[in-house]
Amino acid sequence: MGRVEFACICAVLALAACTAKVDLAGPRRLPGVVVHTESTSIMTDGKVTLASLPLPTTASLTMVDVAVTELAVTKSGLRAPEQYRLTTLADRSQGSMHLPSGETRSQDHAGPFAGRTQRTDWSGTGWQRSLEGAPPSRDQQKLLNRPWNPPDLYPHEPLRPGEGWTLTPAQLRELVADEEAEAVTGNVRATFERGVRCNGGECAVISLAGTLRWQTRDDTGDVARLTWQVRGHRLRNLTTFVEERFELHGMLRSDGRSGPASARIGTVIEGVVAESGRQVLR
C-alpha cells in the first residue's frame, strides 16, 4: 500500500471517529459501585448592597462552599435501580462580609445533611427519602419530603460531536446542587463538543451555557431569589461514565432580605461564582 493510500485511509478513519455517535449517559450503575463527588464553589469579588437608611451601604463579600458526597446503587430492579444510598461526607459554607466601617461579619454553617446518609427508595410513582441513624429534624424532614431524582444529566440517545440538548427542569435542579433550592427554572443548553484522550481512555467534552434561576428561604421564611448566568465544561469519561472534571462560572445575583427579624432590610448580592469539581469511582 502506498503512502498516499495509507494517508487517505487514516483520514477517513479519523473523520469517522469524529462523527460517530456517542452514548453520553452510559449503562446503569450496578449495586455496590460508589460515585465519589467533590465540588468547591467560590465567590471572591462579591458585592453586597444593604438598603440601610439614610443611604444604602455597600460591602465586599467572599464566600466558599465545599461539598463531598458518595452515591451508590444498593438495590437494582429489572429495568432500573430501585434504591440508592447518598452519604454527605462534607457540606460547609463559609463567608465574610467587610463593611466600609472596617467591621467584618462572618458566617460558617454546615449543610442540612452534613455527616448523614440518606436512603432513597423507588415507590412505583416516585422516590421516597429517609435518613439512616438518628431521626431527622423538622427542617430535615421538610427537605426529605421534596421530590428527588438520581443524577441524570445526559440524554438517553447517542449524539454526534456538535449536537446538544436543552436541560430539563430536573437536570437544571441537578446543576444547582443545593438541597435548599426551590422553584428551579432557567434555560441551559449543553453541547457535545468533541472526544479527547484522558487517563489513557476516551472522554467527551461537553459545554454548557445559559441561565439558572431559583430561590431559597432563611430562618425567618423570607425568600431570596437568585439568578446565575453560567458557562462551563464537563469532561466525561466514556469508560467509567464519571466526570473527570467539571466547572461552571458566571455572574450570580441574589435579591433578598437580611438582618434581625424585627428590622429586616433589602439585600442584593452580586459577584462571579466559580464552581469546580471531579468524580471518581470507589
Secondary structure, DSSP 8 states (H G I E B T S, - for coil): --HHHHHHHHHHHHHHHHHS-B-SS-S---TT-EEEEEEEEEEEEEEEEE--SSS-EEEEEEEEEEEEEEEEEEEE-SSSEEEEEEEEEEEEEEEEEE-TTS-EEEEEEE-TTTT-EEEEEE-SSSEEEEESSS---HHHHHHHTS-------S-SS-B-TT-EEE--HHHHHHHH--TT-EEEEEEEEEEEEEEEEETTEEEEEEEEEEEEEEEEE-TT--EEEEEEEEEEEEEEETTT-SEEEEEEEEEEEEEEEES-TTS-EEEEEEEEEEEEEEEEE-
